[in-house]
Amino acid sequence: MEYISRHMENRITELSRSCPAILLTGPRQTGKTTMMRALAQKENIEREYVSLDDLSTRDMAKNDPALFLQIHKPPVLIDEVQYAPELFTYIKIHVDEHHEPGAFWLTGSQIFRLMRGVQESLAGRVALVHMPPLSQRELIGAPCVPFNADLNMLLGQSKGIRPVAAPELYERIWRGSMPGIAGSCYADRNIYYSSYLSTYIERDVRELSGNIDALKFNKFITSAAARCSQLLNYKALADDADIDMAAAKDWINILETLGIIFLLHPYSNNVLKRTIKTPKLYFYDTGLVCFLTKWSSPEVAESGAMSGALLENYAVSEIMKGYHNAGLAPYLYFYRDRDAKEIDVILEGDGCLYPLEIKKTAMPDKRIIRNFGVIDKAPLQVGTGAILCLAEQIGAIDRNNLIVPIWMI
């Protein structure tokens, strides 16, 4: 399979020059190990690779972490480190004694559980980096530029990116962004995603949640996929999977921990008091959503009842990936109040709020931005707004609101 260069390679290399430990987290099969091993080959040092997927190696790391680090001396790449949180204390001791940049490269697939272990043992000593599935910019070889509604920046970027019509964009949405699919290792995406669900997701959920009913969990994640881009409704998810609300909350938390989904929280402050508090649900990979919701082709996905939700999920996840890949925290929110006024995405940065609407149209009109004014009362300045849509090129509704093709994100 051809290696697809990742945007965060330079960031990992830079961090390794100054930080003694780097922890790269993200969902399984997103290319964490592949990238780290490729970077290790470019180093001028011998870096050992050891995986805690191997049960005997894991056993030593858990039961005798001091001996483990004597045998596997830094510089070392330790894969799936979440299986042995006992290592963190001993890594801390080594870091404090030696202050050696790039000594430990760690990868893990359980984001928040890992972070708790890091906070307890490696606070201030480890650089945390999150790797999502491939972004569309990585797939086409475009540079890493986190999205913002700056007209000059967008115009400059547009010259280096080939425009994409709606059918090809829905091909990207339907096929997904996992390296195993994008690199054509699996010609049959149905086989890939079926294996991904049973081999990785169900196994990891079982490990985090104890004994689960695989059939109920499959109904649950399918129900979640059918509700992507919507407000998170625990009761509906619980009813669909025939489980109680506590289990539904637990399973959503686990899917978020595994990096399968993410929640977009509502923007609110003391002035905007009528805003709702429920987050919205998104998947990092729209290919998994299309597989779970049984859209058999890109054409059917484009014309089907979920086409708008799929497009919104894709656009929001691409914005998230851009910020993660640049090593920046994504300050993304949405707005919805009790009067049902809604803004799909609010991007916060540099003391401004940038309202964004996502629409399945090639010719957006001014009515789409009619709710942007609701955040005028917010304490932060309102910056340039944008409609993210299926337009062929960058345009504008007026001097304060742009029209941005989704292939540009």
Stockholm file with secondary structure:
# STOCKHOLM 1.0

chainA/1-409         MEYISRHMENRITELSRSCPAILLTGPRQTGKTTMMRALAQKENIEREYVSLDDLSTRDMAKNDPALFLQIHKPPVLIDEVQYAPELFTYIKIHVDEHHEPGAFWLTGSQIFRLMRGVQESLAGRVALVHMPPLSQRELIGAPCVPFNADLNMLLGQSKGIRPVAAPELYERIWRGSMPGIAGSCYADRNIYYSSYLSTYIERDVRELSGNIDALKFNKFITSAAARCSQLLNYKALADDADIDMAAAKDWINILETLGIIFLLHPYSNNVLKRTIKTPKLYFYDTGLVCFLTKWSSPEVAESGAMSGALLENYAVSEIMKGYHNAGLAPYLYFYRDRDAKEIDVILEGDGCLYPLEIKKTAMPDKRIIRNFGVIDKAPLQVGTGAILCLAEQIGAIDRNNLIVPIWMI
#=GR chainA/1-409 SS CCCCCCTTHHHHHHHHTTCSEEEEECCTTSSHHHHHHHHHHHSSSCCEEEETTSHHHHHHHHHCHHHHHHHSCSSEEEESGGGCTTHHHHHHHHHHHHCCTTCEEEEESCHHHHHHHHHHHCTTTEEEEECCSCCHHHHHTCCCCCCCCCHHHHHHHHTTSCCCCHHHHHHHHHHCSCHHHHTTSCSCHHHHHHHHIIIIIHHHHHHHHSSCCHHHHHHHHHHHHHTTTSBCCHHHHHHHHTCCHHHHHHHHHHHHHTTSEEEEEECCCSSCTTBCCCCEEEESCHHHHHHHTTCCSHHHHHHSTTHHHHHHHHHHHHHHHHHHHTTCCCCEEEEEBTTCCEEEEEEEETTEEEEEEECSCSSCCGGGGTTGGGGGGSSSEECCEEEEESCSSCEEEETTEEEEEGGGC
#=GC SS_cons         CCCCCCTTHHHHHHHHTTCSEEEEECCTTSSHHHHHHHHHHHSSSCCEEEETTSHHHHHHHHHCHHHHHHHSCSSEEEESGGGCTTHHHHHHHHHHHHCCTTCEEEEESCHHHHHHHHHHHCTTTEEEEECCSCCHHHHHTCCCCCCCCCHHHHHHHHTTSCCCCHHHHHHHHHHCSCHHHHTTSCSCHHHHHHHHIIIIIHHHHHHHHSSCCHHHHHHHHHHHHHTTTSBCCHHHHHHHHTCCHHHHHHHHHHHHHTTSEEEEEECCCSSCTTBCCCCEEEESCHHHHHHHTTCCSHHHHHHSTTHHHHHHHHHHHHHHHHHHHTTCCCCEEEEEBTTCCEEEEEEEETTEEEEEEECSCSSCCGGGGTTGGGGGGSSSEECCEEEEESCSSCEEEETTEEEEEGGGC
//
